[in-house]
Amino acid sequence: MAKGSAKPTKMLELRELTELELKNRLIEAEDNLEALRFQLDAGQLPSTSRVRSVRRDIARIRTMQREFELGIRARKGGVK
C-alpha cells in the first residue's frame, strides 16, 4: 500500500500476493501507522479515520500470513 493512499487494502488483492510480498506490505503498513500516530499526536492529521483503516489493513495482512502458517492457503512464494 502506498504511503499516501487512502484506499484500504482488499482481501482479494492480498490473496494474489506471495508470502514475501505480504511481509513487505506489513512492514510498510506498520511504518505508515507509526507516521500517522506521530501526526495524530502532533495534531497534524486531518483524517483520524486513516489510523483505523491502516490498523485494519495490518490485521488483514496478518490474517493472510496466519492462513499460510496453518496451511489454509497454498504457498505461492518463498518465505519459510
C-alpha positions as CSV (number, residue, x, y, z in Angstrom):
1,M,0.0,0.0,0.0
2,A,1.4,3.4,-0.9
3,K,2.1,5.8,2.0
4,G,-0.3,8.5,0.8
5,S,-3.0,6.0,-0.2
6,A,-6.4,6.5,1.5
7,K,-7.9,3.4,-0.1
8,P,-8.0,0.3,2.2
9,T,-6.4,-2.9,1.0
10,K,-8.9,-5.6,-0.1
11,M,-8.7,-9.2,0.8
12,L,-8.9,-10.2,-2.8
13,E,-5.9,-8.1,-3.6
14,L,-3.9,-9.7,-0.7
15,R,-4.8,-13.2,-1.8
16,E,-2.9,-12.6,-5.0
17,L,0.4,-11.8,-3.1
18,T,3.2,-14.1,-2.2
19,E,4.4,-14.5,1.4
20,L,7.3,-12.2,0.8
21,E,5.1,-9.6,-0.7
22,L,2.8,-9.8,2.3
23,K,5.7,-9.4,4.6
24,N,6.8,-6.3,2.8
25,R,3.3,-4.9,2.8
26,L,3.1,-5.5,6.6
27,I,6.4,-3.6,7.2
28,E,5.2,-0.8,5.0
29,A,1.8,-0.6,6.7
30,E,3.4,-0.6,10.2
31,D,5.7,2.2,9.2
32,N,2.8,4.1,7.8
33,L,0.8,3.6,11.1
34,E,3.7,4.9,13.1
35,A,3.9,8.0,11.0
36,L,0.2,8.5,11.3
37,R,0.3,8.2,15.0
38,F,3.0,10.8,15.2
39,Q,0.9,13.1,13.1
40,L,-2.1,12.4,15.3
41,D,-0.2,13.2,18.5
42,A,1.1,16.5,16.9
43,G,-2.4,17.5,15.8
44,Q,-1.5,17.5,12.2
45,L,-3.6,14.6,11.0
46,P,-6.7,15.8,9.1
47,S,-8.5,12.5,9.0
48,T,-8.3,10.4,12.1
49,S,-10.1,7.5,10.3
50,R,-7.0,6.8,8.4
51,V,-5.4,5.3,11.5
52,R,-8.3,2.9,11.8
53,S,-8.0,2.0,8.2
54,V,-4.3,1.2,8.4
55,R,-4.8,-0.8,11.5
56,R,-7.4,-2.9,9.7
57,D,-5.1,-3.4,6.7
58,I,-2.4,-4.7,9.1
59,A,-5.0,-7.1,10.6
60,R,-5.9,-8.3,7.1
61,I,-2.3,-8.9,6.2
62,R,-1.6,-10.8,9.4
63,T,-4.7,-12.9,8.8
64,M,-3.4,-13.9,5.4
65,Q,0.0,-14.7,6.9
66,R,-1.6,-16.9,9.5
67,E,-3.6,-18.7,6.8
68,F,-0.3,-19.6,5.2
69,E,1.1,-20.8,8.5
70,L,-1.9,-23.1,9.1
71,G,-1.9,-24.4,5.6
72,I,-5.3,-22.9,4.8
73,R,-3.7,-21.1,1.8
74,A,-1.3,-22.7,-0.6
75,R,2.2,-21.1,-0.6
76,K,2.9,-19.1,-3.7
77,G,6.4,-17.9,-2.9
78,G,9.4,-18.1,-0.9
79,V,9.5,-17.3,2.8
80,K,9.6,-20.0,5.5
